[in-house]
């Protein structure tokens, strides 16, 4: 599996479950904050605020959703062009 395919799969996962996906990534970053000496409180606050903000931005018609929809359309067009050329 290439890095491009992995990124596309992560994009699809994030689009399907924006809050849970971003809560997971926020917790990972929160753990890094904890390793740098921040209190657990700040790691949890960071994870929740990250997840809530990103889930909001993934809402229907919002910026991250629009970017994702455009990227999906662009990839589908590129694949269609490749199919026609083959």
N, C-alpha and C positions, 0 to 999 in steps of 0.2 A: 504494500500500500504506500503510495507516495504521500509526501507532505501536503500536496494540493488536495488529495482525496480526504486526508485526515482533517484539514481545515474546513472542507465542505461539510463533512459529517458533523463537526463541532458546530458549524453555523446552523445546520438543520436542527440539531439538538437544542441549541439556544433559542431558535425561533419557536420550537414546539413547547419548551418549558423555560421561559426567560427567568422567572424568579428562582426556581430551584438551581438552574445552571449557574446563575450569577451568585447565588448564595454559596454554592460550592467553590467557585473561584474566589469569592470574597473571603471564605474561611481559609483557603490556602494562603492568600496574602496576609490575612490576620495572623496565621501561624508564623509567617516570616516576621511580622511586626513583633510578635511575642519573643522570637529568637533575638531580636535587637533590643529587648529589655522593656518593651511596653507591657502594661498590665493586661490581663485577660479581658478586662472590661473594654479596653480600647479595641482589641482584636474583634470582639463580638459586635461592638458598635460599628466598626468599619465594615464587617461582613454584612450586617443587616442594612446599613445605609447604601452600600454598593448594590446589593440585591434589589432593594426597593427602587433606587434611582434607575438602574439598568432595566428593570422590569417595566417601569413607567415609560422609558424611552423606546421599549420594544412594543408598546401599545399600538393598536391599529391606527395607521396614518402618521405615526410619529417617526422621527428621523432614522432610528436604527431599523425599523421595519421597512421604511421606504428604500434604504440602502440595500437591505437584504433582497427585497423584491426586484430591484433593478439588477442586482448581481445574478439572481436566478434567471431572469430573462436574458441577460447577456450570455451566460453560460449555455443556456438552451439554444440561443442563436448560433453560438460558436460551434456547438455540437452538430447542429443542423447543417451548417456550412461544411463541416468536415465530412458528414455523411454524404452530402451531395457531390463532394469532390472525389470520394472514394469509388 
